[in-house]
Amino acid sequence: MDPLDKAEFVRVVMEHERCEVAFAGDGANDAAALRQASVGLSMSSSRDSELVASFTCESEGGETPIGLALELVCEGRCALA
């Protein structure tokens, strides 16, 4: 999916469903959607995506399983408290 299409999809869902949207991305091409979402989860070491995401995580070995998303949000909430 084109990076701008991802951001547009997030915007449309938020507008039409009147809900908050979390978006998990793994690269710089996800930066627009991460910025558009209510909560952005950057699952990579890409500086572009890290700068716009609410929460950022990279595991040892370079790949972050999506299963770490809950842990990432919990750690982020503690940091903000």
N, C-alpha and C positions, 0 to 999 in steps of 0.2 A: 504494500500500500504506500502511496506517495506520502512523504512527510506532511505536506500541507493538508492532504485528505484526512490524515489522522487527527490533526488539530480541528478541522472542520467537523469531523464525526463527533469528537468530544463536545464541541460547542452545541451541535444540534441536539445531542442527547440531553445535555444540561438544560437547554432551552425548552425542548418539547416535553420532556419527562419531568421537568421541574425538580431535579434531584442533583445531588452532589456526585461527582465522578472522580474516581481514582484511576490514574493511568500509570502503568509500569512500562518503562522503556529501557532499552539496553544499548543505546548509542546516540550519537549526535543527531542522527536523522529524526529522533523522537523529541527533540528539544521543544518544538512548537507545541506539540500535544501535551508535554509535561507542563509547560507554562500555562496552557489553556485549562487544564484540569483543576479541580478543587484541591486535589492532593496528587503530587507528582512523585513517583518512586523511580529513581535512577538506579539501575542495576548494572552499572558499568563504571569504568574509570574515565569515560569521555568527559573532558572538562566542560564542553558545551552543555551536556545534559546535567552535569553536577551543578552548574551555576543556576539553572532554572528550576530544578526539582526541590520539593519540600524536604525530601529525605534521600540520602545517597548511601549506597553500600557496595563494597567490592570484597569478595571473599578471596582467600589465599588461592592461588592457582588461576585467578583471572575471571572465573565464571561464577555468577551468583544465581543460585536456584531461586525461583519465584517463591518457594516455600519460606524463604527468609523475610518476606515482605512484612509479616506480622511482627517479627522481632525488630525489624528496621523501624517500623512505626512506633513500637513501644519505647525503643531507645530514643527516638526523636522526641517523643512526648516528655520523657524524663529530662532530656536536655533543655527543653523549653520551659519546664516547670520551675 
